[in-house]
Structures are given as C-alpha cells and as structure tokens.
C-alpha cells in the first residue's frame, strides 16, 4: 500500500450515508423517548383522576351519612335536581348534616352544616368540575361566608339518584311526597374523563326520624 493510498479519507457519499444512518437512529430514539414520556403522562393523569374521584366519593358518602332533616324547620330539607351542561348530567345536591370535626380546628364534631354539591363547566367547555360548598350555623341568621372547595375536575358527569320502588329517580323530594322527608338511600355517580363510572350507594341512618329532631337539630335526649 502506498503512502497516498493509506492517507485516503472518506468520500462524500460515505459521509452522507453515515449521517443518514445516525439520523434514523436519533429519530427512533426520540420517538421511543417521546412515546415513553407520553405513556407516563397518561398513567399519571389516570392515577390523579382516579385518586381525586375516590376522595370525592369518600367525602360525599361521609357527609350523607350525617344528613338529617327536621319537620320543624323547612330549611333542613334534602333537595336534589338534575340539569345538563353541554349534554353532561349535572346534579345539584343540597342537604343539612352533622359536620365532621375540623382537623386542628376549633369546630367540634356534631356541629350542623349546610352542604351543597354542584358542578361547573370547565373553561374549555369539555369537562365538568365538582364543587363542595359548606355553610356553618345554617339554622340561625349569620353572616359567616360559605366555603367553596373544588373536589374534582375533568368529569363527564355527576349524577345523584334516589330509590323509588324498583327504579331510581334523579329528583328529590318526590312529587307528592313530604318536603322534609329523607330518602333511605342515596346513590351518586361520578364519570371520569375516560368515561368510567364510579358509583356508590349510601344509607342515611336518620331517614324516618325527621319528626324526632327538634329545632336545634339534635336528637331527643341529646345533651
């Protein structure tokens, strides 16, 4: 081999071919990375949606188990009606309940609160957002501001149902029924962004005791 032949470099064709191969490899690596990142984002979003839905379901269920209504005061009645926002079921549920004690707060357990669960349409108009509104001391005149908290977003529906024989209805009180009557059970359904329905049925322990609850909201014999 001569010295000139030993010093021969790459031809332009070889350089272009090498660059083309490297470009294909880089594109494949980037596609794989982006696919993995997208999958991670999807899983993260689904976990977030599932977690907030489960927390919302637990809170609604706990609140409903403390629901009461007194025949002596109309404002304690449980009321629910269903609307549709952009074709999505959107119930509004209002009831009076014995509130949970505040964690680290001054309010003891057993205090009476007025609760309202309702939805708003998201800014992009694609989803619903579930809110919980709480009013303290609802049975007396007060100027305590209500507390509104967003419980969940990216919903496709919030529906509340009540047993009516072998069927379920979405309105309460029933036509012709007592306004302050409590349903024996309440079912509520949250629909996630993926279209999955999360349903829970809750029994109301104080249903049927409306006449035994005095103005204070406490049962007879309570201290």
C-alpha positions as CSV (number, residue, x, y, z in Angstrom):
1,X,0.0,0.0,0.0
2,X,1.4,3.4,-1.0
3,X,1.5,6.4,1.4
4,X,-1.0,8.2,-0.7
5,X,-3.5,5.3,-0.6
6,X,-3.0,4.9,3.2
7,X,-4.0,8.6,3.8
8,X,-7.2,8.4,1.7
9,X,-10.2,9.8,3.7
10,X,-14.0,9.2,3.5
11,X,-15.8,10.0,0.3
12,X,-18.7,12.4,0.3
13,X,-21.1,9.5,-0.3
14,X,-19.8,7.6,2.7
15,X,-20.2,10.7,4.9
16,X,-23.7,11.3,3.7
17,X,-24.6,7.7,4.2
18,X,-23.2,7.7,7.8
19,X,-25.2,10.9,8.6
20,X,-28.4,9.3,7.2
21,X,-27.9,6.2,9.4
22,X,-27.3,8.3,12.5
23,X,-30.3,10.5,11.7
24,X,-32.5,7.4,11.5
25,X,-31.2,6.1,14.9
26,X,-31.7,9.5,16.6
27,X,-35.3,9.7,15.2
28,X,-36.0,6.2,16.5
29,X,-34.6,7.1,19.9
30,X,-36.5,10.3,20.2
31,X,-39.7,8.6,19.1
32,X,-39.2,5.9,21.8
33,X,-38.4,8.5,24.4
34,X,-41.5,10.6,23.5
35,X,-43.7,7.6,23.5
36,X,-42.5,6.6,26.9
37,X,-43.0,10.1,28.2
38,X,-46.5,10.2,26.8
39,X,-47.3,6.9,28.3
40,X,-46.0,8.2,31.7
41,X,-48.2,11.3,31.4
42,X,-51.3,9.3,30.5
43,X,-50.7,6.9,33.5
44,X,-50.1,9.9,35.8
45,X,-53.3,11.6,34.6
46,X,-55.3,8.5,35.1
47,X,-53.9,8.0,38.6
48,X,-54.7,11.6,39.5
49,X,-58.2,11.3,38.2
50,X,-58.8,8.0,40.0
51,X,-57.4,9.4,43.3
52,X,-59.5,12.6,43.2
53,X,-62.6,10.7,42.3
54,X,-62.1,8.3,45.2
55,X,-61.5,11.1,47.6
56,X,-64.6,12.9,46.4
57,X,-66.7,9.7,46.7
58,X,-65.5,9.1,50.2
59,X,-66.3,12.7,51.3
60,X,-69.8,12.7,49.7
61,X,-70.5,9.4,51.4
62,X,-69.4,10.5,54.8
63,X,-71.3,13.8,54.5
64,X,-74.5,11.9,53.5
65,X,-74.3,9.5,56.4
66,X,-74.6,12.6,58.7
67,X,-77.6,14.0,56.9
68,X,-80.7,14.9,58.8
69,X,-84.0,16.8,58.3
70,X,-86.4,18.2,60.8
71,X,-90.2,18.6,60.1
72,X,-90.0,21.7,62.3
73,X,-87.7,23.7,60.1
74,X,-88.1,23.7,56.3
75,X,-84.5,24.8,55.6
76,X,-83.1,21.4,56.7
77,X,-84.8,19.5,53.8
78,X,-82.7,17.5,51.4
79,X,-83.2,18.8,47.8
80,X,-81.7,17.5,44.5
81,X,-82.4,18.3,40.9
82,X,-80.6,17.4,37.7
83,X,-79.5,19.6,34.8
84,X,-77.3,19.0,31.8
85,X,-74.2,21.0,31.0
86,X,-73.1,20.5,27.4
87,X,-75.1,17.3,27.3
88,X,-73.5,16.0,30.5
89,X,-75.5,15.1,33.6
90,X,-75.1,17.7,36.3
91,X,-76.9,17.2,39.6
92,X,-77.1,19.7,42.4
93,X,-77.5,18.2,45.9
94,X,-78.3,20.3,49.0
95,X,-78.7,18.9,52.5
96,X,-78.2,19.6,56.2
97,X,-75.8,17.4,58.2
98,X,-73.9,16.9,61.3
99,X,-70.4,18.1,60.3
100,X,-67.1,16.4,60.8
101,X,-64.7,17.9,63.3
102,X,-62.1,20.1,61.7
103,X,-58.7,18.7,61.7
104,X,-56.7,21.0,64.0
105,X,-59.6,23.4,64.1
106,X,-61.9,24.8,66.7
107,X,-65.2,23.2,65.4
108,X,-66.2,20.0,67.3
109,X,-67.9,17.1,65.8
110,X,-71.7,17.2,65.7
111,X,-72.0,20.8,64.6
112,X,-74.6,21.4,62.0
113,X,-73.6,22.5,58.5
114,X,-75.5,23.1,55.2
115,X,-73.8,21.3,52.3
116,X,-74.2,21.8,48.6
117,X,-72.6,19.6,45.9
118,X,-72.8,21.1,42.4
119,X,-70.8,21.2,39.2
120,X,-69.4,24.0,37.0
121,X,-68.4,23.8,33.3
122,X,-64.6,23.9,32.8
123,X,-63.2,26.9,30.9
124,X,-62.6,24.9,27.8
125,X,-66.2,23.6,27.9
126,X,-65.1,19.9,27.6
127,X,-65.4,18.8,31.2
128,X,-67.3,19.3,34.5
129,X,-65.8,20.3,37.8
130,X,-67.3,19.2,41.1
131,X,-67.6,21.6,44.0
132,X,-68.5,21.3,47.7
133,X,-70.0,24.4,49.4
134,X,-70.3,24.4,53.2
135,X,-72.2,26.9,55.3
136,X,-71.8,26.9,59.1
137,X,-74.7,27.6,61.5
138,X,-77.4,27.3,58.8
139,X,-80.3,27.3,61.3
140,X,-79.7,30.8,62.6
141,X,-79.2,34.1,61.0
142,X,-75.5,34.6,60.4
143,X,-73.1,36.3,58.1
144,X,-70.4,33.6,58.0
145,X,-69.3,33.2,54.4
146,X,-69.7,29.9,52.7
147,X,-66.6,27.8,52.0
148,X,-66.4,26.5,48.4
149,X,-63.9,23.8,47.5
150,X,-63.3,22.2,44.2
151,X,-63.3,18.4,44.7
152,X,-62.7,17.1,41.3
153,X,-62.2,18.2,37.7
154,X,-62.1,16.5,34.2
155,X,-65.5,14.9,34.8
156,X,-68.0,13.8,32.2
157,X,-70.9,13.6,34.7
158,X,-72.2,14.0,38.2
159,X,-75.5,12.2,38.9
160,X,-77.5,11.6,42.1
161,X,-80.3,9.0,42.3
162,X,-82.9,8.0,44.9
163,X,-84.8,4.7,45.2
164,X,-88.4,4.6,44.0
165,X,-89.6,1.1,44.3
166,X,-87.6,-1.0,41.8
167,X,-86.3,2.1,40.0
168,X,-84.1,5.1,40.7
169,X,-85.1,8.8,40.2
170,X,-82.9,11.8,39.9
171,X,-85.1,14.3,41.7
172,X,-85.9,14.8,45.4
173,X,-88.3,15.3,47.1
174,X,-90.7,13.2,45.0
175,X,-93.8,14.6,43.6
176,X,-96.5,14.5,46.2
177,X,-94.1,13.4,49.0
178,X,-93.2,15.2,52.2
179,X,-90.8,18.0,51.5
180,X,-88.7,17.3,54.6
181,X,-88.6,13.5,54.1
182,X,-85.2,11.9,53.8
183,X,-84.6,9.1,51.3
184,X,-83.5,5.8,52.8
185,X,-80.6,5.6,50.4
186,X,-78.7,7.9,48.0
187,X,-76.7,6.8,45.0
188,X,-74.2,9.1,43.4
189,X,-72.2,8.5,40.2
190,X,-69.1,10.3,39.0
191,X,-68.0,9.8,35.4
192,X,-64.3,10.2,34.8
193,X,-62.7,11.8,31.7
194,X,-62.1,8.2,30.4
195,X,-65.9,7.5,30.6
196,X,-65.6,5.2,33.6
197,X,-68.4,5.5,36.1
198,X,-67.8,5.4,39.8
199,X,-71.0,4.6,41.7
200,X,-71.7,4.4,45.4
201,X,-74.9,3.8,47.4
202,X,-75.1,5.3,50.9
203,X,-77.7,4.6,53.5
204,X,-79.0,7.5,55.6
205,X,-79.2,6.4,59.2
206,X,-81.6,9.3,60.2
207,X,-84.1,8.6,57.5
208,X,-87.6,8.2,59.1
209,X,-86.6,10.2,62.2
210,X,-87.5,13.6,60.9
211,X,-90.3,14.1,63.4
212,X,-88.0,13.3,66.4
213,X,-85.4,16.1,65.6
214,X,-86.1,19.3,67.4
215,X,-85.3,22.8,66.2
216,X,-81.7,22.5,67.4
217,X,-81.1,19.6,65.1
218,X,-80.1,17.3,68.0
219,X,-82.0,14.1,68.7
220,X,-84.3,13.9,71.7
221,X,-82.3,13.1,74.8
222,X,-79.1,14.5,73.4
223,X,-77.0,16.6,75.7
